[in-house]
């Protein structure tokens, strides 16, 4: 005898090529977004920028801004990349910082970067080069602030999860579940 309470299978409807294309476009957008916020990509880009290079948006190649200027000391580059790797992480980007927390963190970081550039100016070869110290400080602080702002009030994580949910809902009606389907996990 058939159970009247048993869920009946829903008929499969064919998926159109437009739906497949839309799903692929959405997936590509998500991959692009994830690539942009990837800490590894950000650290690599910052390393180039600290060294005085700019990226050509068309070719993707890095070119020295001023061929005559020397590159910063490798100790400076490695120390700041190491420092930034603790901040430029998925944990920070996908966090839920309040404005006050961001301000407190930025205050500590600004003081540390300023003190480090001043205290280690001779080791970095920047004793009298205040413009270069400022340039490096601005590069670091702008990127750190941008990462914190993306994590402000969970903004970035909501954006990513919203994109993922949109992608999942666009792939097929066959994957849609009703409220009762979600409650089945409690059986």
N, C-alpha and C positions, 0 to 999 in steps of 0.2 A: 504494500500500500504506500502511496506517495505521501510525503510529509507536506501538508499545506503551508507550513511556516518556512520551508526551505526556499532560499532565494533562487529565483529563476534566472538563468543566464540571459544577459542582455544581448540582443542581436548585434553582430559586428557590422559597422558601417565602413565602407571603403575610405581610405585616407587619400585625399586629393594631392596632386603634385604641388599645389599652392600651399597646402598645410605643411608638407614636408619642407618646402623652401623656407617658409616662415620660421619653422622650428630650427632649421640650420642657421638662418640669419641670427636668430635670437641666441643660439649656442655660440656663434662666432662673437657676438657682442659680449657675452659673458666671459669668454676666453680672453678677449681684448681687455676687459675690465680687470680681470684677475692678473693679467700680465702687467698692467700699469701699476697695480698696487703690490706686486711681488717684491718683497724685501730684497731679494737678490738683484733684481733689475734696478731698484732704486739705489742700492749701495754701489753697483757698478757705475751707474750714471753719475753719482756723487763723486766717486773716485776720479772720473774723467774731469768733472767740473772743478774740483779742488786743484787739479793739476793744470788748469787753465785752458781746457778744451771746450769747444762748443760742437753740438751735434747737428749735422746737416739733416733737416727733416725729409729731404727728398731721397738722398742716398743712404742715410743712416750712419754715415761715417763721421768720425770725430776729427776735428781739425783744430790745431792750436790757434788761439785767438791772436796772440802776438808771438810770432816766431822768434823774436829776439829776447823775450823774457825767459829767464830760467824757470824750470819746474821746481815746485816746492820740495823741500827735503823729504825723502822717503819715510823718515821717522814721523814727520807731521802727518803725512797721508795715511800711514798705517795706523797711527794712534786714533785719528778721527774716524776712520772707517771702522775700527774696532769699537770705538765709543758709539758710533751711530748704529752698529749692528744690534746693540742692546735696545735701541729705541725703535728702529725701523723694522718692526716685526709684525706678524699677523696678530699677535696678542694685543698690541697697541692699536693697530688699525681697526680691529674688530671689537674694541673695548667700548666702555660706556662712561667716558669721563665727563664730569661736570665742568662748567666754565671755571669755577674756583680751582678745581684740581689741575686743569690745564695751565692756569695762571701760575700756580705754585710750582709746577714742574718746569715751566718755561723760565721762571725766575731762578731756580736752582741751576738750570742748564746754561742760561746766559752768564751767570756768575762763574760757573766752571770753565766755560769756553773762554771768557774774557781773561780769567786768571791764568789759564793754561797758555794762551797765546802770549801774555805778558811775561809770565815766569819762565817760559821755555823759548823765548824769542831768539836767544843766541844759539840754542841747540837746533832750532828750525831755520836759522839763517835769516831771521827777520828783525834784527836788532833795530834798525832805523826805517824799516819798510812798513809804516803804519797803514798805508793804503792796502797792501797785500793782507795784512792781518784783518782789516775790516772786510775785505772781499771774502776771505775764507770764513770769517764769522758769519757774514750774511748768508752765504751759501748754506752753512750748517743750520743756522737758526730758522731760516725760511722753510727748509725741508722738514725740520723737526716740527715746527708749528703746523705745517700743512698736514702732517701725519696725525698730530693730536686733534686737529679740527675735524678730520675725517672720522675720528673715534668719538667726537663729542656727542654725548647723549645717544650713542649707539647708531649714529646716522649711517655709517658705512655698512655695518652688518645688516641693518634693515634694508638698505639698497641692494645688497648682494642677494639676500634671501628673497626679496621681492622679485628680483630678476630670475632667480631659480624657480620660484613658484610660477611666474608667468610662463617660463619655458616649459615647465612640466604640464601646465594646463593647456598650452598650445599644441603639444605633441599629438594628442589624440583624445577624443571623447571616451575611448575605451578605458583610459586610465583614471577617469573621474570617479570619485567615491562620494557617496552620500554620508550623512551623519551616522546612520546605522552601521555602515561599513567600518567607520573609525571606532565605533564602540565595541566591535567584535573582539578587539584585543583583550577585553575584560572578561571574556568567557573562560 
